[in-house]
Amino acid sequence: MVLFNKPYDVLSQFTDNSTPARTTLADFITLKNVYPAGRLDRDSEGLLLLTNCGQTQHQLSDPKHKAPKTYWVQVEGEISDAALASLRQGVLLNDGPTLPAVAERMAPPPLWPRNPPVRYRASIPTSWLSLTIIEGRNRQVRRMTAAVGFATLRLVRQQIGQWQLAELAPGEYRVINLP
């Protein structure tokens, strides 16, 4: 198993047919025969798991297994108690209701600077929340915060199941052996 800290603006795949080619996992990971277990959007950062075991990949990415994923989310504005309560109950998205999430306000985490930086507006504060979900719909966290009135500015996946980002810097990976 490979734990990788995916930087912002990197595709969660090894190849890209676009012209010009975009940055992919191949620009960081030289190991052969490992594949992402799930995805992380190009404009999101943080923990991405890769494996060479089809069974492990299936258990991590199949919605039936519901591996919890924790994200640190910077939103525009001061997140309200009502918005947190809505996230905890589940919100209605255009593709149906989400399952309840674990949503908590948090202090700004000690993260690396993002390149490019998150837009800053002196007149609009930002706040951070920790959001844990067990689904994995397309852009789900961003759509959930938007549904409760808060645009996501930065999204960093901190944990998947038992595996955490820990001290991995952007672009770094660590190989762990599974029993």
C-alpha positions as CSV (number, residue, x, y, z in Angstrom):
1,M,0.0,0.0,0.0
2,V,1.2,3.5,-0.8
3,L,0.1,6.6,1.1
4,F,0.6,9.6,-1.1
5,N,0.1,13.3,-0.3
6,K,-1.5,14.5,-3.6
7,P,-0.7,18.1,-4.3
8,Y,-3.2,20.6,-5.6
9,D,-3.6,20.5,-9.4
10,V,-2.5,16.9,-9.8
11,L,-4.7,14.3,-11.5
12,S,-5.4,11.1,-9.5
13,Q,-4.2,9.0,-12.4
14,F,-0.9,8.0,-14.1
15,T,-1.6,9.2,-17.6
16,D,-3.2,12.2,-19.3
17,N,-4.1,12.6,-22.9
18,S,-4.7,16.4,-22.7
19,T,-2.6,18.8,-24.7
20,P,-0.7,20.2,-23.0
21,A,-0.4,17.3,-20.6
22,R,-1.4,18.0,-17.0
23,T,0.5,16.8,-13.9
24,T,-0.3,13.2,-12.9
25,L,0.7,10.6,-10.3
26,A,3.5,9.5,-12.7
27,D,5.3,12.8,-12.0
28,F,5.7,11.7,-8.3
29,I,5.4,7.9,-8.0
30,T,7.9,5.7,-9.8
31,L,6.6,2.4,-8.4
32,K,5.2,0.0,-10.9
33,N,1.8,-1.8,-10.8
34,V,0.1,0.4,-8.1
35,Y,-3.2,2.0,-8.8
36,P,-5.3,4.6,-6.9
37,A,-7.9,3.2,-4.6
38,G,-10.5,5.9,-5.2
39,R,-10.0,9.4,-6.5
40,L,-9.3,12.9,-5.3
41,D,-10.3,15.8,-7.5
42,R,-7.6,17.8,-9.2
43,D,-8.4,20.8,-7.1
44,S,-8.2,18.9,-3.8
45,E,-5.2,17.9,-1.8
46,G,-4.1,15.3,0.6
47,L,-4.2,11.6,1.2
48,L,-4.5,9.2,-1.7
49,L,-4.1,5.5,-1.3
50,L,-2.6,3.3,-4.0
51,T,-2.3,-0.4,-4.0
52,N,-1.3,-3.4,-6.2
53,C,-4.0,-5.6,-4.6
54,G,-7.4,-5.7,-6.4
55,Q,-9.2,-6.8,-3.2
56,T,-7.7,-4.0,-1.1
57,Q,-8.6,-1.5,-3.9
58,H,-12.2,-2.8,-4.0
59,Q,-12.6,-2.6,-0.2
60,L,-11.3,1.0,-0.1
61,S,-13.2,2.4,-3.1
62,D,-16.5,0.4,-3.2
63,P,-19.3,2.4,-1.5
64,K,-20.7,-0.8,0.1
65,H,-17.7,-1.0,2.4
66,K,-18.1,2.7,3.6
67,A,-14.5,3.5,4.6
68,P,-14.8,6.8,6.5
69,K,-12.9,9.7,4.9
70,T,-12.0,12.8,6.9
71,Y,-11.4,16.1,5.1
72,W,-10.2,19.5,6.4
73,V,-12.3,22.1,4.6
74,Q,-11.7,25.8,4.4
75,V,-14.9,27.6,3.6
76,E,-15.7,31.2,2.8
77,G,-17.4,32.8,5.8
78,E,-17.8,31.8,9.4
79,I,-19.4,28.3,9.4
80,S,-22.6,28.5,11.4
81,D,-24.0,26.1,14.0
82,A,-27.0,25.6,11.7
83,A,-24.8,24.6,8.7
84,L,-22.9,22.1,10.9
85,A,-26.2,20.6,12.1
86,S,-27.4,20.2,8.6
87,L,-24.2,18.5,7.5
88,R,-24.6,16.1,10.5
89,Q,-28.1,15.2,9.5
90,G,-27.3,14.9,5.8
91,V,-28.1,17.4,3.1
92,L,-30.0,17.1,-0.1
93,L,-27.9,17.3,-3.3
94,N,-29.1,17.1,-6.9
95,D,-28.3,13.4,-7.0
96,G,-30.2,12.7,-3.7
97,P,-29.6,13.1,0.0
98,T,-26.2,12.4,1.6
99,L,-25.8,10.2,4.6
100,P,-25.1,12.1,7.9
101,A,-21.6,13.3,8.3
102,V,-19.4,14.1,11.3
103,A,-18.9,17.8,11.1
104,E,-16.9,19.9,13.5
105,R,-15.6,23.4,13.5
106,M,-11.8,23.5,13.9
107,A,-8.9,25.9,14.2
108,P,-6.9,26.4,11.0
109,P,-4.7,23.3,10.6
110,P,-0.9,23.5,10.3
111,L,-0.8,22.9,6.5
112,W,1.8,23.7,3.8
113,P,1.2,26.7,1.6
114,R,-0.9,26.0,-1.5
115,N,0.3,26.9,-4.9
116,P,-1.5,28.9,-6.1
117,P,-2.7,30.4,-2.8
118,V,-6.4,30.3,-1.9
119,R,-8.0,33.6,-2.8
120,Y,-8.0,36.1,0.1
121,R,-10.6,38.8,0.6
122,A,-10.1,41.1,3.5
123,S,-13.8,41.7,3.9
124,I,-14.8,38.0,4.0
125,P,-13.5,35.8,6.8
126,T,-12.9,32.1,6.3
127,S,-13.3,29.2,8.7
128,W,-12.3,25.5,8.8
129,L,-14.2,22.4,9.5
130,S,-13.4,18.7,9.8
131,L,-15.9,16.7,7.8
132,T,-16.0,12.9,7.8
133,I,-18.2,11.1,5.3
134,I,-18.6,7.4,4.3
135,E,-19.8,8.0,0.8
136,G,-17.6,9.1,-2.1
137,R,-19.8,10.9,-4.7
138,N,-18.3,13.2,-7.3
139,R,-17.2,16.5,-5.6
140,Q,-19.4,15.5,-2.6
141,V,-17.7,17.6,0.1
142,R,-17.7,20.8,-2.1
143,R,-21.4,20.2,-3.0
144,M,-22.3,19.6,0.7
145,T,-20.7,22.8,2.0
146,A,-22.3,24.7,-0.9
147,A,-25.7,23.2,0.0
148,V,-25.5,24.7,3.4
149,G,-24.4,28.1,2.1
150,F,-20.6,27.9,2.3
151,A,-18.2,27.8,-0.7
152,T,-15.2,25.5,-0.3
153,L,-11.9,27.3,-0.8
154,R,-9.5,24.5,0.1
155,L,-10.1,20.8,0.6
156,V,-7.5,18.5,2.2
157,R,-8.2,14.8,2.7
158,Q,-6.6,13.9,6.1
159,Q,-7.7,10.3,6.6
160,I,-9.1,7.2,4.9
161,G,-10.2,4.5,7.3
162,Q,-7.2,3.8,9.5
163,W,-4.6,5.6,7.3
164,Q,-3.7,9.2,8.0
165,L,-1.8,11.8,6.0
166,A,0.5,12.4,9.1
167,E,3.7,14.2,8.2
168,L,3.8,13.5,4.5
169,A,4.7,16.7,2.6
170,P,2.9,17.4,-0.7
171,G,4.3,15.0,-3.4
172,E,5.7,12.6,-0.9
173,Y,4.7,9.0,-0.5
174,R,5.3,6.2,2.0
175,V,5.0,2.5,1.3
176,I,3.5,0.4,4.0
177,N,3.1,-3.4,4.2
178,L,-0.3,-4.8,4.9
179,P,-0.7,-8.0,6.8
